Amino acid sequence: MYNFIVPFEDKYNETRLAERFAREARDFSDLQNEIAGRDVGRIGRFLSDGVKNADPSGKARQEHAETLTRLQLVLLNDPAYAALYDETAQALNDAQSRLDRLLERVATEIESGKNALMEALDQAANLPDGTKVFRDKNGDARTRDGSLASDELVETIVWRGNEPSYEDIQEQIERLARLRAIEAKIHSGQAEIGDLQIALGNANDVKSPDELHDTQKRAEDIVDDVESSFAAELERDHIAPETERPNVETSSTIAVPEL
């Protein structure tokens, strides 16, 4: 049974995950700016005072070089690699931004779907004890767990003609489940790209050019996969005709969420 009430623990974990992504992105950006010598108005946190204040001549220059990490040395001495590195960093930032925007769109669809489902349930017929019932494509009345309502109870119902069908309700619930799966995939993608950003900023593990290209491709694949899933869901929602809805066997059940 689907439940649209998000537990406090889930909200807390989701908030912590978002804070982690924001912190990692900020740290990564600050590192790049400090390496490049750009002043962005924040206190330097990654380079030592010897690196930031060194006189680029004589002994100071030697001490300056000795305090640089492997990654910093490569970035300073190999312009082509530095350009590819910056391109990779930007690709990861862009991927996170695309996932953020997609997450907003999916959340909007989920909220819309929940509202539509609640409205449909409000229009459903009720048995004398308040139990919701839905006619299936064969004209049989089913309760919310999918079981057939007794003929005696069904005879008490005054059908208005605008009640949602069993198949309508089932499709709305299944669509919400698919959107939830896409939402989970986005969170997973955000976490993976966050890990790629951390790995890219590892000062003592210099990625090869091939690894940088692979990192860019992986980020692109993650976003493309989620965007394709969401686009397919929107396409399915708009073009799927009534005849394509799944058949409902008499033994099937419907898990109506608690709203």
Helices and strands as residue ranges (DSSP letters): H 8-36, H 49-53, H 58-67, H 70-77, H 79-123, E 125-126, E 132-135, E 141-143, H 151-154, H 166-200, H 209-239, G 242-244
